[in-house]
Amino acid sequence: MHNMKRYKNWVRAAMLLLLTMLTSNGTWADTKVTVWLNDGTKTDVLFANNPVITYAEGTVTLASTSGSKSWPLTQLRKLTFGEGQTLQVETEEGDAIEMEIEVETSYADKEAVITSAGVSGTETDKSTLALPSEVDVYGETYKVTIIADNLLKDQTDVTDIHLPDTEEPLKIGKDALKIDDETVATIHSPLALLDDYAIDDQLKQNVDAGKLTATVNAPSHYWTFSCGIDVVIPDNIKVYKCVIADDKVQITMIEDKDLLVDNKRIIKANNGVLVACPDDDTVNAYEIVAHPGGQTAIDADSDAKSYGVNWLEPVIKSKSYPADEYYVLKDNEFHAIDADINSAVPACKAVLKKPASVFASRTLGIVGDGTTSISSTLGPSALEEGYWYNLNGRRIEKPSFKGVYINNGKKVIIK
């Protein structure tokens, strides 16, 4: 017992000596601190904003302008300090923002919790905050998984918050991204996580204000799209549904009367669609906004089929599809999925499904506005032989009613 007491006194004396030396040196820029506790646990804290160490009334405190951490001296085994670096975060739009970030890390899980955040530098625009997907502490990389409670409370200068592109959505603590009752920041989400964040109760204030967004960077004139929630789309893009006919992809524009909800153009949840950029557009970046009231539990395997006959299927979560049954869009053409390339289709795109007995080449061009390239118009007494399908892709013996059908891979109107 006497030896144990002497050991504790020695540890306390050593800690006080360390604290005296450190406090006499004032501050350190971008310091990483590892806190070792007597119970064997270890916590890394990244102070990116000149922390100051103090000791008073038995408590050790590390503080910076963006927050502080304290521990009873009796619980501390040791503190170690590491050289830091400026943390620079790139937004979805490609803007680089220098950040002041404090994190707590789990050494075993290699995960980090953001406990404090702010914009660095006197010349930096203080209104835009970008959170990192990972941080580096002592040469170890930690994946950011959680945003702590009340992270941005009363930071009224912040108007825009960019969430990182992570495999899974971050766990958002209570009121973590809430500024105050009056100030609602715009949350910029990665497109693939927009539906996940839209159903998070902690972002309801942002969704209701129309301030949860994602950016689509269109790779070419046409692009496919889907989402697990209702989203508002820009007025200057056109939206289409698709079928295969005449060895081409025939497209039909979805009219505004079928898109308008609350006087806004909405693509409804769980629908695969084809989207076209304006012909004269050189920007090719479009803002998609989560629509209030269109958020429910996400069903990644659902196809809502809200727009009638449409062979596009939504890809709500990234997944792989069977070869030769599905097509993906690339460079304004649809290409059959290759059996030799087992790569998943990214979330928020759409795949074109081909009925098993419909003939089609491995590469299909896009034609018309759903009204061109029709192979023939026939009367009921002149039906051709071969396989017949309705526009839902269901095989039938022969048409018995007026309408549009597929015969031998060609689109046919029966009058």
N, C-alpha and C positions, 0 to 999 in steps of 0.2 A: 504493500500500500504506500509506504514511504517513497519507494522508487517511482511508482506511478505518479505521485504528487510532484516529485522533483522533475519528472519528464514533462508534465503539463506546464510547470513553471518555466522550464527551459524553452518549450515551444512558444509560450506566450512572450518570453523575453526576446526570442529570435524574431517573432512576428513584429513586436514593437520596434526592434532595431530596423527591420526591413521597412516598416511604415515610416519611421523617422527619416531614413535615407531617401525614400521615394518622395515624401512630402516636401523635403528640402529641395528637390529638383523641380518642383512645380508641376508642369503638365507634359503630356506626350501626345503627339499627333497620331491618329489612326491606330490606337492601341488595341491589341487582342489580349484579353486576360483569361487565364484558366484558373478557376477556383476549385481547390481540392479540399473536401470536407473530411472530418474525422471518421465518418461512417464509410469512407471509401468511394463515395460518389464524386464525379467530376463534372463541372459545368464550364463551358467556354462562353465568354461574353465578348462580342465585338463592339468596341467603342470607336466610332469613326468621327468623333467630334471632340478631340482634346479633353479626355477625362481628367479629373482631379481626385486624388485619394485622400481621405481624411479618417481620423480615428477619434471617437468621442463616446464616453459613457459605455465602454465595452463593445462598441459596434464599429466595424470597418465599412466605409461607404466609398464606392466609386461613382462619381457623378460627372455628367456632361450637360451641355445646354439642352439636350433632347431627352434627359431622363437620368435615373440613378438606380444603383443596386446596393443593398446593404446585407451584411452577415454578422451575427454575433461572433466575437473573436473566439469564444470558447468552442465554436463549431468548426473553425477554420484549421486546416492542417497546413496549407501553404497557398500562396498566390504566385503565379508565374506570368510574365509579360512577354509578348511577342511583337515583332515589327509588323505594322499594318500596311495597308495599301488603299488607295482611293477606289471606291466601288463605283463602277459605271454600268448603268442599266440601259439597254436598248429597247425602245418601245416597238409595238407592232408596225408603226409607220417608219421605223428606222432611225428615230431621233435618239441620240445618246444623252443621258441625264446623269450627272454626278449625284450620288446619294449619300446621306448620313444614315447609316443603318446600325442598330444594335440588335443582336440576336442571342438567344440561348440555344445551345446545341445539345443533342443527345449523342454522346460518343458511340454508344453501342449501335444505335439505329442509323447513325450518320444523317440525322434530320435536324432541322433548325426551326425555331420559332422567332418570328420578327416581333420584337418587343418595343421598338421605337423606330421611327422613320421621319426623315425630313429631307429637303432639297439642299444640296451643298453649294457653297460659293456665293459671294456677295453679288456677283454679276449674273447669276443663274435666275431664270424665271421661276419664282417661288410658287407659281400656281400649278405646276405639273409635277406629279410624283409618280415614279415608276418603281415597282417592287421587284426584287431579283428572284430568279428561280433557284439559285444556289449561292452559297457564300463559301469562301475559302478561309479556314482558320488553321494556323500552324501547318500549312501545306496540305491539310485534309479538306476535301470538298464535302459540304453538307447540303442536302436537298431541303429547300424551304417547303414546309408542309402546313404551317399554321400561322395565322395573323392574330396577335394577342388582342384581348379586349381593349376597347377605347383607344386604339392606336392613334387615331387622328383627332381625338376630341379637341374642339376649339381651335383647330388649325384652319382658321377661316380664310386664309390666303389660298388654300388648295381648292382648285376647281376641277382638276382632271387627275384621275388615278389609273395607272396602267398596271393591270395584273399580269403576272408572268406566264409564259407559255410552258405549262407543266403537263405531265402525263395525266394527272388527276387534279380536280379543282382543289384549291387551298381550303383548309378549314378556317372559316372566318369567325373570330370570336365575337362576343356580344358587343354590338355598337362599334366594332373595330374600324369600319370605314365610314362611320357617321360623324359628320363635322359638328353639327348642332341641330336643333329643331328647325331652324330656318334655312340653313345652308345645305344644299344637296349637290355633291360633286358628281361629275360624269365618270362612270366606271367604264374603262376600256378593257374588254375581255378578249382573249384569243377566241377566234370563231368556233373552234371545236368545243370550247367550254361554255359558250354563251348560254346554252339551255340549262346546264348545271347551275350556273350562277343565278339564272333568272328564277329558279325555284328555291333559292336560298333565302330564308326569312330575313337574314341580316341585310339583304340588298333590296328588300321590298320597297323602301323609300325611294331608291334610285329607279327601280322598274316603274313604279307608279308615276314618277316624274318624267318618264321617257329618257332616262339617263343611264341606261345600261346598253352599251353598244359593242359592236365588233366590226372590224374592217375586212372586206373581201378584196383581195388583190387579183383581179381577173387576169388569167394568163393569156387570153386571146379574145376574139370578138364574142364567141359563145362560151359559156361555162355552165356546169350543172350545179344545182344547189338543193339543199334540204336542211331542216333544223328540227329539233325536238320540241320547239315552242313556236307560237305565232310571232312573226317578225314584220316590222315595217321596212319597206324597201324604197329606194329612191324613185322619184317620178320619171326619171329619164331612161330607165332600163325597161326592156320588154321581157315578158315571161311567156314561155311556151310549154305545151305538152307534146308528146311524141308518139308515133307509131312507125313500124317498118313496113314499107310498101315500095314496089318497083326497085328493089335492091337499094333503096335510099331510106334515110330517116325523114319522114314527112312531119313537119311541125305545124302546129295550130296555136295561134296566139290566144292566151287567156285574157279576155277583155277586162277592163277596169271594173265593170259592173259585177264581175265574179271575184274581184280582188278587194273591193272597197269594204272596209269595216271602220266605223267611226270616222268616215271621210279620209281614211288613210289606206294606202295600198299595202295589203297584207298577204304574205305567203303563209298559209295555214300550216300548223305543225304536222310533221310526218308526211310531207308530200315531196316527191322528187320532181323537179322542174328544170327546164332549160332556160337560161337567161342570156339576153343579148345586150351588149354595150351599145351606146349610141355610135353611129357610123363615124362621126367626126370627133369622138372622144380620144384624147391622148393621155388622160390621167390614169385610167383603169383601176382606181381604188374607190370603193364604195362603202358607205356606212350602213350597216344593218342594225336595227334598233329593236330590242325586246319590247313586245307590245303588252301593256298591262291587261290582265284578265285572260291572257292566252297561255298561262303557265299551269301545267298539271304534272303529275308524275310522268317521267319520260319512259316511253316504251320503245326501246331501240329496234324492235322487230316489227313494228306496226307500219302499215301503209294506209294512210287515211283515204286516198283516192278521192280527194275533195273536188277535183276538176273534171270528172267524167273519164272518157277513154284516154288512157295515158299509160304507156308501157315503161315509163321511168319509175324506178323504185328509190325511195330515200335511203341514204346511208347515214343513219343517226349516230352510230358509233362505228369506228373503223373496223372493217371485217374483210375477210376473203370471200370470193365468189367462184362458183364452178366455171371452168373454162368452157368456151363455145356456147354457153347459155346466156352470157351477159356481155355487154359492151361498155367500155368507158370512153369518155370524151378526151381527145387530145388533138390540139392544133386544128380545131373546128371540124373534126371528123370523129366518128365513133369507131373504135377498134375492139374487136373481139378479145376477151381476156385470154391470155396465152396459158396453156396447161403447164408450160415449163417455167413460168414466172409466178411463183406463189406469193405475191406481195398483196398486202391488204389495201383496200380502197380507203382513202382518208375520210374521216367524218365530215359531214356537211356537204358532201357531193351526192350525185345520183348515178345509178347504173341503169342501163337500158336492157330489159329482159326480152329475149327472143323466144317465142313459142317453139317447142322442140321440132315441129314439122314444117316451120316456115323457112323457106330457102332465103339465105342472105350471105353476101360476101363477108370476108373477115374485116373489111374496111368499108364503112358506109358514110357517104357524104350527106350533108343536110340540104334539103330543098324546100322551096316554097314557103307559104304561110299556111300550110295544111290544105291548100286548094289547088296546087299545081301538081304536075307529073302523075295525074290519074290515068291509069292505063286504058280504061274503057268504060263506056256506059252501055249497059245491056238491058234488054227487056227480059221478062221471065221465061220466054221460050228459047232463049239463046244462051243458056248457062253453059260455061265451059266445064270440062271434066277436071279432075284433080281434087286436091284438098282445099276445103273451104273453112274459113274462120270468121267469127265476128270480131269486132274491134276490141273486145275484152281478151282476145287470144284463145277463145274456146272453140274447139273444132266442132263443126256442124256437118250434117250430111249434105245439104244444099240450102241456099237461101229460100225462105218461104215468105218473106216480107220485104217491102221496100227498105232500102238503107244502104250503108257502106259496108263492104266485106273485103276480106283478103282471099284471093284465089291464086295458088301457085306463086306466092310471094308478091302478087300485084294487087293494087287497090282497085276495087270495082264498085261502081254505083249501080244498084238495082232499082229501076224505076217501076 
